[in-house]
Amino acid sequence: MKLPELIAQRICRQYGLDESMMSGPGYETAVRQRMRAHGISDVSAYFAQFDQLPREFDDFVDELLVPESWFFRDRAPFEYLELWVKSIWQKAHSGKTLRILSVPCAAGPEPYSIAMTLLDAGLKGSDFQVYAGDISERTVDLARKGEFRKMAFRGKDAEGRLHHFEPLPEGGYRVCDSVKQYVRFQRCNLLELDSLSLAASFDVIFCRNVFIYFRHEARQRAIGHLKQLLSPDGVLFVGHADGLPMLSQMFETYGPPGAFCYRHREEKPVDSPAARPARRRSSRIVNLPRPVVKKPVRAAIPKAADLTGENRPLREAVELADKGELDAARELCRTYLEEHSPTAEALFLLGQIEMASSRMRDGEAYIRKALYLDPRHREALLQLAILAERRGANDEAARLRSRVSKQEAADA
């Protein structure tokens, strides 16, 4: 079942998706779902509908993309957001409104998590506004409703936030209006700057776990748009698999490892002594307190602070990956695995680095090895579940998620 060339080109042109998204079981599942929706049994007849039904192209892309998000996904970025706003931004911008962009927003857990974080930090009134968007109109409509089932609440990261929800009669929760008022949703596309310009500029941008699905040219274009939209002293949060070399060309790492936070790269005058390469300036923050974490949480990539002694090469690999220096990070991981007994964390880290380098098949293989060594590795289970859903292997994904649910119930 092959996607017609003209349709594939249109998807690449409008949405920048990598060719791997347009083949395999996940693609075939999307085609069958749309064929059933129209009562069509012939593939050629279905694709012929694209010229007759204007919305079918967008509906097909909606089916092709499986939005995957949950509340407070990866706790570190939200913890650092609160710290940065209270310790840095508010002091420099007293009386101004903090503007945040969350894109792609999927069905809304991330932008709502941002709003809850800031409300619980004491912000209110005109202190902030969250703008959120996704390429799927259907997904944006779901986000506006703010109704979520059990799968949107994973682990214990959403504990202490239930006062922002109201229970639904049929199960699940609805986001309270007191949170909704701070979040505005609109359909947008990372490749279309005008659709992203929901405000003149943004002090904070969350754009996580999306670049790995883009073609090289689309990544460059999207990152360029984010650079234009981010205010001069703003911060950009990306996903743990998004530390791309091209990202590091425009931005520099900022904040603690694990937050995957960036800011504009400082441009020095050519004749300035500070611009000479003799001494590289550190991008770490000086005299800024780290967030207090009451309960230890395993990060998607091992935290540098947790990797000491013989694990020092892995700590360095984490720091390099966070800066976008993926080749060097990969080499450190491979050397470590050659010189030491393999560990689940080392294999998982290498898998994440490979995925960030668009080597999805190699990345998945390493993550499966990590899970073999540690069958309770929560991040490996969730990552493999996401990859299975992308392939259309829903039964496999359900089994993996069931294992996570059982572990969480046992740990509760």
ZAZATOR-594954 format. One record per residue (C-alpha): residue in one letter; x, y, z; residue number from 0. Coordinates in steps of 0.05 Angstrom, whole numbers, padded with zeros to 5 digits. Layout:
BEGIN
residu = a	x = X	y = Y	z = Z	num = NUM
...
//
This chain:
BEGIN
residu = m	x = 00000	y = 00000	z = 00000	num = 0
residu = k	x = 00039	y = 00060	z = -00026	num = 1
residu = l	x = 00021	y = 00133	z = -00016	num = 2
residu = p	x = 00012	y = 00168	z = -00083	num = 3
residu = e	x = 00072	y = 00211	z = -00099	num = 4
residu = l	x = 00033	y = 00276	z = -00105	num = 5
residu = i	x = 00001	y = 00266	z = -00037	num = 6
residu = a	x = 00068	y = 00249	z = -00005	num = 7
residu = q	x = 00099	y = 00312	z = -00034	num = 8
residu = r	x = 00041	y = 00353	z = -00008	num = 9
residu = i	x = 00049	y = 00325	z = 00062	num = 10
residu = c	x = 00124	y = 00339	z = 00060	num = 11
residu = r	x = 00113	y = 00409	z = 00034	num = 12
residu = q	x = 00057	y = 00429	z = 00082	num = 13
residu = y	x = 00076	y = 00392	z = 00145	num = 14
residu = g	x = 00150	y = 00374	z = 00136	num = 15
residu = l	x = 00140	y = 00301	z = 00158	num = 16
residu = d	x = 00196	y = 00252	z = 00146	num = 17
residu = e	x = 00184	y = 00197	z = 00094	num = 18
residu = s	x = 00185	y = 00145	z = 00150	num = 19
residu = m	x = 00118	y = 00172	z = 00173	num = 20
residu = m	x = 00087	y = 00155	z = 00106	num = 21
residu = s	x = 00101	y = 00081	z = 00103	num = 22
residu = g	x = 00095	y = 00020	z = 00148	num = 23
residu = p	x = 00039	y = -00006	z = 00192	num = 24
residu = g	x = 00022	y = 00062	z = 00222	num = 25
residu = y	x = 00010	y = 00092	z = 00154	num = 26
residu = e	x = -00030	y = 00032	z = 00131	num = 27
residu = t	x = -00074	y = 00036	z = 00194	num = 28
residu = a	x = -00088	y = 00109	z = 00179	num = 29
residu = v	x = -00109	y = 00093	z = 00108	num = 30
residu = r	x = -00156	y = 00036	z = 00130	num = 31
residu = q	x = -00188	y = 00081	z = 00183	num = 32
residu = r	x = -00204	y = 00135	z = 00133	num = 33
residu = m	x = -00229	y = 00084	z = 00082	num = 34
residu = r	x = -00277	y = 00055	z = 00133	num = 35
residu = a	x = -00301	y = 00125	z = 00150	num = 36
residu = h	x = -00321	y = 00134	z = 00077	num = 37
residu = g	x = -00344	y = 00063	z = 00065	num = 38
residu = i	x = -00292	y = 00053	z = 00010	num = 39
residu = s	x = -00257	y = -00014	z = 00000	num = 40
residu = d	x = -00210	y = 00005	z = -00057	num = 41
residu = v	x = -00146	y = 00043	z = -00039	num = 42
residu = s	x = -00141	y = 00078	z = -00107	num = 43
residu = a	x = -00214	y = 00100	z = -00101	num = 44
residu = y	x = -00200	y = 00128	z = -00032	num = 45
residu = f	x = -00141	y = 00171	z = -00053	num = 46
residu = a	x = -00182	y = 00196	z = -00112	num = 47
residu = q	x = -00229	y = 00227	z = -00060	num = 48
residu = f	x = -00175	y = 00277	z = -00041	num = 49
residu = d	x = -00193	y = 00319	z = -00102	num = 50
residu = q	x = -00267	y = 00316	z = -00088	num = 51
residu = l	x = -00267	y = 00325	z = -00012	num = 52
residu = p	x = -00226	y = 00386	z = 00009	num = 53
residu = r	x = -00222	y = 00366	z = 00082	num = 54
residu = e	x = -00201	y = 00294	z = 00070	num = 55
residu = f	x = -00127	y = 00312	z = 00063	num = 56
residu = d	x = -00127	y = 00344	z = 00132	num = 57
residu = d	x = -00168	y = 00288	z = 00161	num = 58
residu = f	x = -00119	y = 00237	z = 00134	num = 59
residu = v	x = -00059	y = 00274	z = 00164	num = 60
residu = d	x = -00097	y = 00277	z = 00230	num = 61
residu = e	x = -00104	y = 00201	z = 00228	num = 62
residu = l	x = -00031	y = 00193	z = 00208	num = 63
residu = l	x = -00006	y = 00233	z = 00268	num = 64
residu = v	x = -00018	y = 00202	z = 00336	num = 65
residu = p	x = -00014	y = 00259	z = 00387	num = 66
residu = e	x = 00021	y = 00233	z = 00449	num = 67
residu = s	x = 00022	y = 00276	z = 00512	num = 68
residu = w	x = 00003	y = 00274	z = 00585	num = 69
residu = f	x = 00001	y = 00322	z = 00643	num = 70
residu = f	x = 00069	y = 00344	z = 00670	num = 71
residu = r	x = 00107	y = 00301	z = 00620	num = 72
residu = d	x = 00179	y = 00302	z = 00645	num = 73
residu = r	x = 00176	y = 00341	z = 00710	num = 74
residu = a	x = 00242	y = 00379	z = 00704	num = 75
residu = p	x = 00220	y = 00430	z = 00650	num = 76
residu = f	x = 00160	y = 00451	z = 00692	num = 77
residu = e	x = 00202	y = 00457	z = 00755	num = 78
residu = y	x = 00253	y = 00499	z = 00720	num = 79
residu = l	x = 00200	y = 00542	z = 00687	num = 80
residu = e	x = 00173	y = 00561	z = 00756	num = 81
residu = l	x = 00243	y = 00575	z = 00782	num = 82
residu = w	x = 00263	y = 00617	z = 00721	num = 83
residu = v	x = 00199	y = 00658	z = 00722	num = 84
residu = k	x = 00204	y = 00675	z = 00796	num = 85
residu = s	x = 00279	y = 00683	z = 00801	num = 86
residu = i	x = 00295	y = 00718	z = 00735	num = 87
residu = w	x = 00238	y = 00739	z = 00690	num = 88
residu = q	x = 00193	y = 00774	z = 00741	num = 89
residu = k	x = 00252	y = 00814	z = 00768	num = 90
residu = a	x = 00269	y = 00839	z = 00699	num = 91
residu = h	x = 00198	y = 00850	z = 00675	num = 92
residu = s	x = 00158	y = 00875	z = 00734	num = 93
residu = g	x = 00086	y = 00889	z = 00717	num = 94
residu = k	x = 00089	y = 00857	z = 00647	num = 95
residu = t	x = 00050	y = 00797	z = 00622	num = 96
residu = l	x = 00090	y = 00733	z = 00612	num = 97
residu = r	x = 00074	y = 00704	z = 00543	num = 98
residu = i	x = 00083	y = 00629	z = 00532	num = 99
residu = l	x = 00075	y = 00588	z = 00468	num = 100
residu = s	x = 00062	y = 00513	z = 00470	num = 101
residu = v	x = 00066	y = 00480	z = 00401	num = 102
residu = p	x = 00049	y = 00427	z = 00381	num = 103
residu = c	x = 00000	y = 00423	z = 00439	num = 104
residu = a	x = -00034	y = 00356	z = 00422	num = 105
residu = a	x = -00099	y = 00351	z = 00461	num = 106
residu = g	x = -00077	y = 00403	z = 00512	num = 107
residu = p	x = -00041	y = 00369	z = 00572	num = 108
residu = e	x = 00023	y = 00410	z = 00562	num = 109
residu = p	x = -00006	y = 00481	z = 00558	num = 110
residu = y	x = -00053	y = 00466	z = 00615	num = 111
residu = s	x = 00006	y = 00438	z = 00656	num = 112
residu = i	x = 00043	y = 00504	z = 00642	num = 113
residu = a	x = -00016	y = 00545	z = 00667	num = 114
residu = m	x = -00024	y = 00502	z = 00729	num = 115
residu = t	x = 00050	y = 00508	z = 00744	num = 116
residu = l	x = 00047	y = 00584	z = 00741	num = 117
residu = l	x = -00018	y = 00589	z = 00780	num = 118
residu = d	x = 00011	y = 00546	z = 00836	num = 119
residu = a	x = 00073	y = 00590	z = 00835	num = 120
residu = g	x = 00030	y = 00649	z = 00854	num = 121
residu = l	x = 00018	y = 00682	z = 00786	num = 122
residu = k	x = -00051	y = 00708	z = 00771	num = 123
residu = g	x = -00093	y = 00761	z = 00736	num = 124
residu = s	x = -00054	y = 00791	z = 00678	num = 125
residu = d	x = 00012	y = 00760	z = 00699	num = 126
residu = f	x = 00014	y = 00709	z = 00643	num = 127
residu = q	x = -00021	y = 00681	z = 00581	num = 128
residu = v	x = -00009	y = 00614	z = 00547	num = 129
residu = y	x = -00019	y = 00608	z = 00472	num = 130
residu = a	x = -00023	y = 00537	z = 00444	num = 131
residu = g	x = -00033	y = 00505	z = 00376	num = 132
residu = d	x = -00029	y = 00443	z = 00335	num = 133
residu = i	x = -00035	y = 00427	z = 00261	num = 134
residu = s	x = -00096	y = 00384	z = 00274	num = 135
residu = e	x = -00161	y = 00423	z = 00280	num = 136
residu = r	x = -00194	y = 00361	z = 00311	num = 137
residu = t	x = -00140	y = 00358	z = 00364	num = 138
residu = v	x = -00146	y = 00433	z = 00379	num = 139
residu = d	x = -00221	y = 00425	z = 00389	num = 140
residu = l	x = -00208	y = 00369	z = 00439	num = 141
residu = a	x = -00158	y = 00413	z = 00475	num = 142
residu = r	x = -00209	y = 00469	z = 00482	num = 143
residu = k	x = -00258	y = 00421	z = 00515	num = 144
residu = g	x = -00205	y = 00403	z = 00566	num = 145
residu = e	x = -00233	y = 00334	z = 00582	num = 146
residu = f	x = -00184	y = 00278	z = 00595	num = 147
residu = r	x = -00185	y = 00204	z = 00611	num = 148
residu = k	x = -00139	y = 00162	z = 00654	num = 149
residu = m	x = -00082	y = 00157	z = 00604	num = 150
residu = a	x = -00070	y = 00233	z = 00609	num = 151
residu = f	x = -00050	y = 00223	z = 00683	num = 152
residu = r	x = 00012	y = 00180	z = 00687	num = 153
residu = g	x = 00054	y = 00165	z = 00748	num = 154
residu = k	x = 00053	y = 00214	z = 00805	num = 155
residu = d	x = 00074	y = 00277	z = 00767	num = 156
residu = a	x = 00003	y = 00306	z = 00769	num = 157
residu = e	x = -00005	y = 00294	z = 00844	num = 158
residu = g	x = -00023	y = 00357	z = 00881	num = 159
residu = r	x = -00056	y = 00387	z = 00819	num = 160
residu = l	x = -00125	y = 00356	z = 00824	num = 161
residu = h	x = -00153	y = 00422	z = 00852	num = 162
residu = h	x = -00147	y = 00447	z = 00780	num = 163
residu = f	x = -00196	y = 00393	z = 00755	num = 164
residu = e	x = -00268	y = 00373	z = 00764	num = 165
residu = p	x = -00290	y = 00300	z = 00757	num = 166
residu = l	x = -00333	y = 00278	z = 00699	num = 167
residu = p	x = -00394	y = 00234	z = 00710	num = 168
residu = e	x = -00370	y = 00182	z = 00661	num = 169
residu = g	x = -00299	y = 00181	z = 00690	num = 170
residu = g	x = -00239	y = 00224	z = 00679	num = 171
residu = y	x = -00231	y = 00298	z = 00692	num = 172
residu = r	x = -00245	y = 00366	z = 00662	num = 173
residu = v	x = -00197	y = 00424	z = 00669	num = 174
residu = c	x = -00229	y = 00479	z = 00711	num = 175
residu = d	x = -00248	y = 00545	z = 00679	num = 176
residu = s	x = -00200	y = 00580	z = 00727	num = 177
residu = v	x = -00144	y = 00547	z = 00687	num = 178
residu = k	x = -00176	y = 00549	z = 00618	num = 179
residu = q	x = -00181	y = 00624	z = 00619	num = 180
residu = y	x = -00105	y = 00629	z = 00615	num = 181
residu = v	x = -00098	y = 00584	z = 00553	num = 182
residu = r	x = -00117	y = 00603	z = 00482	num = 183
residu = f	x = -00118	y = 00549	z = 00428	num = 184
residu = q	x = -00111	y = 00558	z = 00353	num = 185
residu = r	x = -00093	y = 00514	z = 00294	num = 186
residu = c	x = -00022	y = 00528	z = 00272	num = 187
residu = n	x = 00037	y = 00498	z = 00234	num = 188
residu = l	x = 00110	y = 00503	z = 00254	num = 189
residu = l	x = 00127	y = 00514	z = 00181	num = 190
residu = e	x = 00081	y = 00574	z = 00174	num = 191
residu = l	x = 00106	y = 00633	z = 00214	num = 192
residu = d	x = 00042	y = 00673	z = 00207	num = 193
residu = s	x = 00002	y = 00618	z = 00240	num = 194
residu = l	x = 00050	y = 00618	z = 00299	num = 195
residu = s	x = 00048	y = 00693	z = 00310	num = 196
residu = l	x = -00006	y = 00691	z = 00363	num = 197
residu = a	x = 00032	y = 00746	z = 00399	num = 198
residu = a	x = 00087	y = 00795	z = 00379	num = 199
residu = s	x = 00138	y = 00751	z = 00413	num = 200
residu = f	x = 00142	y = 00699	z = 00468	num = 201
residu = d	x = 00182	y = 00697	z = 00533	num = 202
residu = v	x = 00176	y = 00622	z = 00537	num = 203
residu = i	x = 00167	y = 00570	z = 00482	num = 204
residu = f	x = 00152	y = 00496	z = 00494	num = 205
residu = c	x = 00165	y = 00456	z = 00430	num = 206
residu = r	x = 00180	y = 00386	z = 00452	num = 207
residu = n	x = 00188	y = 00318	z = 00419	num = 208
residu = v	x = 00169	y = 00339	z = 00349	num = 209
residu = f	x = 00233	y = 00352	z = 00310	num = 210
residu = i	x = 00249	y = 00277	z = 00306	num = 211
residu = y	x = 00189	y = 00269	z = 00259	num = 212
residu = f	x = 00211	y = 00324	z = 00211	num = 213
residu = r	x = 00253	y = 00324	z = 00148	num = 214
residu = h	x = 00319	y = 00360	z = 00153	num = 215
residu = e	x = 00296	y = 00421	z = 00115	num = 216
residu = a	x = 00232	y = 00425	z = 00156	num = 217
residu = r	x = 00272	y = 00423	z = 00221	num = 218
residu = q	x = 00315	y = 00481	z = 00198	num = 219
residu = r	x = 00254	y = 00522	z = 00179	num = 220
residu = a	x = 00216	y = 00508	z = 00243	num = 221
residu = i	x = 00276	y = 00524	z = 00287	num = 222
residu = g	x = 00286	y = 00588	z = 00249	num = 223
residu = h	x = 00214	y = 00608	z = 00263	num = 224
residu = l	x = 00223	y = 00594	z = 00337	num = 225
residu = k	x = 00285	y = 00638	z = 00338	num = 226
residu = q	x = 00244	y = 00695	z = 00308	num = 227
residu = l	x = 00188	y = 00685	z = 00357	num = 228
residu = l	x = 00229	y = 00679	z = 00421	num = 229
residu = s	x = 00242	y = 00745	z = 00457	num = 230
residu = p	x = 00315	y = 00765	z = 00466	num = 231
residu = d	x = 00318	y = 00741	z = 00538	num = 232
residu = g	x = 00267	y = 00685	z = 00531	num = 233
residu = v	x = 00276	y = 00610	z = 00540	num = 234
residu = l	x = 00260	y = 00551	z = 00495	num = 235
residu = f	x = 00243	y = 00482	z = 00522	num = 236
residu = v	x = 00252	y = 00422	z = 00475	num = 237
residu = g	x = 00244	y = 00347	z = 00484	num = 238
residu = h	x = 00298	y = 00299	z = 00506	num = 239
residu = a	x = 00305	y = 00273	z = 00435	num = 240
residu = d	x = 00307	y = 00341	z = 00403	num = 241
residu = g	x = 00378	y = 00362	z = 00419	num = 242
residu = l	x = 00398	y = 00373	z = 00346	num = 243
residu = p	x = 00463	y = 00404	z = 00321	num = 244
residu = m	x = 00424	y = 00456	z = 00281	num = 245
residu = l	x = 00388	y = 00476	z = 00346	num = 246
residu = s	x = 00456	y = 00490	z = 00378	num = 247
residu = q	x = 00475	y = 00534	z = 00320	num = 248
residu = m	x = 00421	y = 00585	z = 00339	num = 249
residu = f	x = 00413	y = 00572	z = 00413	num = 250
residu = e	x = 00456	y = 00553	z = 00473	num = 251
residu = t	x = 00438	y = 00508	z = 00531	num = 252
residu = y	x = 00412	y = 00541	z = 00593	num = 253
residu = g	x = 00393	y = 00518	z = 00662	num = 254
residu = p	x = 00401	y = 00450	z = 00695	num = 255
residu = p	x = 00411	y = 00385	z = 00656	num = 256
residu = g	x = 00346	y = 00348	z = 00646	num = 257
residu = a	x = 00305	y = 00412	z = 00633	num = 258
residu = f	x = 00328	y = 00414	z = 00560	num = 259
residu = c	x = 00324	y = 00489	z = 00561	num = 260
residu = y	x = 00357	y = 00537	z = 00511	num = 261
residu = r	x = 00365	y = 00612	z = 00502	num = 262
residu = h	x = 00390	y = 00655	z = 00444	num = 263
residu = r	x = 00463	y = 00645	z = 00430	num = 264
residu = e	x = 00502	y = 00707	z = 00448	num = 265
residu = e	x = 00535	y = 00740	z = 00388	num = 266
residu = k	x = 00602	y = 00772	z = 00403	num = 267
residu = p	x = 00636	y = 00826	z = 00360	num = 268
residu = v	x = 00690	y = 00794	z = 00318	num = 269
residu = d	x = 00745	y = 00838	z = 00348	num = 270
residu = s	x = 00722	y = 00828	z = 00420	num = 271
residu = p	x = 00770	y = 00790	z = 00465	num = 272
residu = a	x = 00709	y = 00752	z = 00493	num = 273
residu = a	x = 00695	y = 00725	z = 00424	num = 274
residu = r	x = 00763	y = 00692	z = 00417	num = 275
residu = p	x = 00760	y = 00616	z = 00420	num = 276
residu = a	x = 00815	y = 00610	z = 00472	num = 277
residu = r	x = 00765	y = 00601	z = 00528	num = 278
residu = r	x = 00695	y = 00576	z = 00519	num = 279
residu = r	x = 00643	y = 00612	z = 00561	num = 280
residu = s	x = 00599	y = 00568	z = 00603	num = 281
residu = s	x = 00524	y = 00573	z = 00592	num = 282
residu = r	x = 00508	y = 00552	z = 00663	num = 283
residu = i	x = 00472	y = 00599	z = 00710	num = 284
residu = v	x = 00512	y = 00628	z = 00767	num = 285
residu = n	x = 00482	y = 00636	z = 00837	num = 286
residu = l	x = 00414	y = 00611	z = 00815	num = 287
residu = p	x = 00382	y = 00561	z = 00864	num = 288
residu = r	x = 00362	y = 00494	z = 00837	num = 289
residu = p	x = 00290	y = 00470	z = 00844	num = 290
residu = v	x = 00276	y = 00428	z = 00905	num = 291
residu = v	x = 00249	y = 00359	z = 00886	num = 292
residu = k	x = 00214	y = 00325	z = 00944	num = 293
residu = k	x = 00213	y = 00257	z = 00911	num = 294
residu = p	x = 00267	y = 00230	z = 00864	num = 295
residu = v	x = 00241	y = 00222	z = 00793	num = 296
residu = r	x = 00278	y = 00184	z = 00739	num = 297
residu = a	x = 00290	y = 00230	z = 00680	num = 298
residu = a	x = 00282	y = 00207	z = 00608	num = 299
residu = i	x = 00357	y = 00214	z = 00601	num = 300
residu = p	x = 00399	y = 00202	z = 00664	num = 301
residu = k	x = 00412	y = 00266	z = 00703	num = 302
residu = a	x = 00485	y = 00286	z = 00701	num = 303
residu = a	x = 00486	y = 00295	z = 00777	num = 304
residu = d	x = 00467	y = 00222	z = 00786	num = 305
residu = l	x = 00524	y = 00196	z = 00743	num = 306
residu = t	x = 00589	y = 00196	z = 00782	num = 307
residu = g	x = 00651	y = 00154	z = 00789	num = 308
residu = e	x = 00658	y = 00104	z = 00733	num = 309
residu = n	x = 00595	y = 00132	z = 00703	num = 310
residu = r	x = 00629	y = 00199	z = 00689	num = 311
residu = p	x = 00630	y = 00184	z = 00613	num = 312
residu = l	x = 00554	y = 00179	z = 00614	num = 313
residu = r	x = 00549	y = 00244	z = 00652	num = 314
residu = e	x = 00591	y = 00277	z = 00599	num = 315
residu = a	x = 00549	y = 00244	z = 00544	num = 316
residu = v	x = 00486	y = 00273	z = 00576	num = 317
residu = e	x = 00516	y = 00343	z = 00576	num = 318
residu = l	x = 00539	y = 00336	z = 00503	num = 319
residu = a	x = 00471	y = 00311	z = 00481	num = 320
residu = d	x = 00438	y = 00369	z = 00517	num = 321
residu = k	x = 00482	y = 00416	z = 00476	num = 322
residu = g	x = 00465	y = 00381	z = 00411	num = 323
residu = e	x = 00534	y = 00350	z = 00402	num = 324
residu = l	x = 00504	y = 00282	z = 00385	num = 325
residu = d	x = 00563	y = 00250	z = 00350	num = 326
residu = a	x = 00609	y = 00262	z = 00409	num = 327
residu = a	x = 00555	y = 00238	z = 00458	num = 328
residu = r	x = 00544	y = 00175	z = 00417	num = 329
residu = e	x = 00619	y = 00160	z = 00416	num = 330
residu = l	x = 00623	y = 00167	z = 00492	num = 331
residu = c	x = 00565	y = 00120	z = 00502	num = 332
residu = r	x = 00593	y = 00067	z = 00455	num = 333
residu = t	x = 00662	y = 00071	z = 00488	num = 334
residu = y	x = 00630	y = 00064	z = 00556	num = 335
residu = l	x = 00591	y = 00002	z = 00534	num = 336
residu = e	x = 00655	y = -00029	z = 00505	num = 337
residu = e	x = 00693	y = -00018	z = 00570	num = 338
residu = h	x = 00639	y = -00034	z = 00621	num = 339
residu = s	x = 00583	y = -00084	z = 00631	num = 340
residu = p	x = 00522	y = -00057	z = 00595	num = 341
residu = t	x = 00470	y = -00021	z = 00638	num = 342
residu = a	x = 00398	y = -00003	z = 00622	num = 343
residu = e	x = 00412	y = 00072	z = 00632	num = 344
residu = a	x = 00472	y = 00072	z = 00584	num = 345
residu = l	x = 00432	y = 00034	z = 00531	num = 346
residu = f	x = 00371	y = 00078	z = 00539	num = 347
residu = l	x = 00414	y = 00141	z = 00534	num = 348
residu = l	x = 00446	y = 00115	z = 00470	num = 349
residu = g	x = 00377	y = 00098	z = 00443	num = 350
residu = q	x = 00354	y = 00169	z = 00455	num = 351
residu = i	x = 00415	y = 00198	z = 00421	num = 352
residu = e	x = 00404	y = 00154	z = 00360	num = 353
residu = m	x = 00331	y = 00176	z = 00356	num = 354
residu = a	x = 00352	y = 00249	z = 00361	num = 355
residu = s	x = 00397	y = 00235	z = 00302	num = 356
residu = s	x = 00337	y = 00207	z = 00262	num = 357
residu = r	x = 00364	y = 00136	z = 00268	num = 358
residu = m	x = 00298	y = 00111	z = 00293	num = 359
residu = r	x = 00310	y = 00037	z = 00281	num = 360
residu = d	x = 00377	y = 00037	z = 00317	num = 361
residu = g	x = 00348	y = 00078	z = 00373	num = 362
residu = e	x = 00291	y = 00029	z = 00384	num = 363
residu = a	x = 00339	y = -00030	z = 00384	num = 364
residu = y	x = 00380	y = 00001	z = 00441	num = 365
residu = i	x = 00317	y = 00019	z = 00480	num = 366
residu = r	x = 00293	y = -00054	z = 00474	num = 367
residu = k	x = 00361	y = -00077	z = 00501	num = 368
residu = a	x = 00353	y = -00029	z = 00559	num = 369
residu = l	x = 00285	y = -00058	z = 00575	num = 370
residu = y	x = 00314	y = -00129	z = 00572	num = 371
residu = l	x = 00365	y = -00110	z = 00626	num = 372
residu = d	x = 00313	y = -00072	z = 00667	num = 373
residu = p	x = 00242	y = -00097	z = 00654	num = 374
residu = r	x = 00216	y = -00042	z = 00700	num = 375
residu = h	x = 00248	y = 00016	z = 00661	num = 376
residu = r	x = 00187	y = 00062	z = 00657	num = 377
residu = e	x = 00215	y = 00109	z = 00604	num = 378
residu = a	x = 00236	y = 00052	z = 00559	num = 379
residu = l	x = 00166	y = 00021	z = 00565	num = 380
residu = l	x = 00132	y = 00087	z = 00547	num = 381
residu = q	x = 00180	y = 00102	z = 00490	num = 382
residu = l	x = 00169	y = 00033	z = 00459	num = 383
residu = a	x = 00094	y = 00041	z = 00468	num = 384
residu = i	x = 00096	y = 00107	z = 00429	num = 385
residu = l	x = 00137	y = 00076	z = 00374	num = 386
residu = a	x = 00090	y = 00016	z = 00370	num = 387
residu = e	x = 00030	y = 00063	z = 00362	num = 388
residu = r	x = 00066	y = 00099	z = 00306	num = 389
residu = r	x = 00073	y = 00033	z = 00270	num = 390
residu = g	x = 00000	y = 00016	z = 00283	num = 391
residu = a	x = 00018	y = -00041	z = 00330	num = 392
residu = n	x = -00036	y = -00023	z = 00379	num = 393
residu = d	x = -00037	y = -00090	z = 00415	num = 394
residu = e	x = 00037	y = -00085	z = 00430	num = 395
residu = a	x = 00029	y = -00013	z = 00453	num = 396
residu = a	x = -00029	y = -00034	z = 00499	num = 397
residu = r	x = 00014	y = -00089	z = 00530	num = 398
residu = l	x = 00071	y = -00041	z = 00544	num = 399
residu = r	x = 00025	y = 00012	z = 00574	num = 400
residu = s	x = -00008	y = -00042	z = 00617	num = 401
residu = r	x = 00060	y = -00059	z = 00646	num = 402
residu = v	x = 00071	y = 00014	z = 00664	num = 403
residu = s	x = 00002	y = 00018	z = 00697	num = 404
residu = k	x = 00015	y = -00045	z = 00738	num = 405
residu = q	x = 00083	y = -00018	z = 00761	num = 406
residu = e	x = 00052	y = 00049	z = 00781	num = 407
residu = a	x = -00004	y = 00013	z = 00819	num = 408
residu = a	x = 00048	y = -00030	z = 00856	num = 409
residu = d	x = 00090	y = 00031	z = 00873	num = 410
residu = a	x = 00031	y = 00073	z = 00897	num = 411
//
